[in-house]
Amino acid sequence: MHPLNEVVFLTVAEVASVMRVTKMTVYRLVHSGHLPAVRVGRSFRIPEQAVHVYLRESYLGAEVGTESATTPST
């Protein structure tokens, strides 16, 4: 974990832009607990590293799911 003075926080709009989704999708990910966030007043800030981790895990999860679907079970 990085010291707090090294953590880069992104706005919901910035995360939506990076992920190429709507802001509502980012809010859903935050509210569901899939994407950690810090509440600042009435808005959220998401650690940049958390976005990278989420995308990496989502990508690998999809890859594993595809592999098991194509591998015959014995």
VMD Tcl script that draws the C-alpha trace (Angstrom):
set ca {
  {0.00 0.00 0.00}
  {1.26 3.47 -0.86}
  {1.63 6.27 1.71}
  {-1.35 8.64 1.50}
  {0.77 11.48 0.15}
  {1.59 9.26 -2.87}
  {-1.96 8.10 -3.64}
  {-3.50 9.65 -6.74}
  {-7.25 10.07 -6.50}
  {-9.53 10.28 -9.53}
  {-13.00 11.77 -9.83}
  {-15.95 9.66 -10.96}
  {-15.81 11.42 -14.35}
  {-12.10 10.62 -14.74}
  {-12.66 6.96 -13.87}
  {-15.56 6.79 -16.34}
  {-13.30 8.22 -19.03}
  {-10.49 5.75 -18.31}
  {-12.89 2.79 -18.29}
  {-14.98 4.17 -21.18}
  {-18.23 3.74 -19.27}
  {-20.82 6.17 -17.96}
  {-20.51 7.94 -14.62}
  {-23.58 5.97 -13.48}
  {-21.67 2.71 -14.04}
  {-18.83 4.01 -11.85}
  {-21.32 5.01 -9.14}
  {-22.81 1.50 -9.28}
  {-19.35 -0.06 -8.89}
  {-18.64 2.19 -5.90}
  {-22.00 1.55 -4.21}
  {-21.75 -2.21 -4.78}
  {-18.29 -2.29 -3.19}
  {-16.50 -3.48 -6.34}
  {-14.54 -0.23 -6.55}
  {-13.26 1.35 -3.32}
  {-13.79 5.08 -2.92}
  {-13.44 7.89 -0.42}
  {-16.35 10.23 0.11}
  {-15.38 13.90 0.05}
  {-18.39 16.02 0.84}
  {-21.04 14.92 -1.64}
  {-18.62 13.44 -4.17}
  {-16.39 10.38 -4.39}
  {-12.68 10.04 -5.07}
  {-11.34 6.72 -6.29}
  {-7.69 5.71 -5.86}
  {-6.12 5.36 -9.31}
  {-4.47 2.09 -8.29}
  {-7.90 0.66 -7.35}
  {-9.11 1.28 -10.90}
  {-6.10 -0.57 -12.32}
  {-6.61 -3.48 -9.91}
  {-10.32 -3.69 -10.75}
  {-9.64 -3.73 -14.50}
  {-6.85 -6.29 -14.17}
  {-8.99 -8.61 -12.03}
  {-11.98 -8.19 -14.32}
  {-9.89 -8.97 -17.39}
  {-8.29 -12.02 -15.81}
  {-11.66 -13.19 -14.48}
  {-13.14 -13.05 -17.97}
  {-10.13 -14.89 -19.39}
  {-10.40 -17.68 -16.81}
  {-14.15 -17.99 -17.42}
  {-13.56 -18.35 -21.15}
  {-10.86 -20.95 -20.63}
  {-13.01 -23.16 -18.38}
  {-15.91 -22.92 -20.83}
  {-13.76 -24.25 -23.68}
  {-11.93 -26.93 -21.69}
  {-13.83 -30.23 -21.67}
  {-14.56 -31.53 -18.17}
  {-13.58 -35.08 -17.29}
}
mol new
graphics top color blue
foreach p $ca { graphics top sphere $p radius 0.5 }
foreach p [lrange $ca 0 end-1] q [lrange $ca 1 end] { graphics top cylinder $p $q radius 0.2 }
display resetview
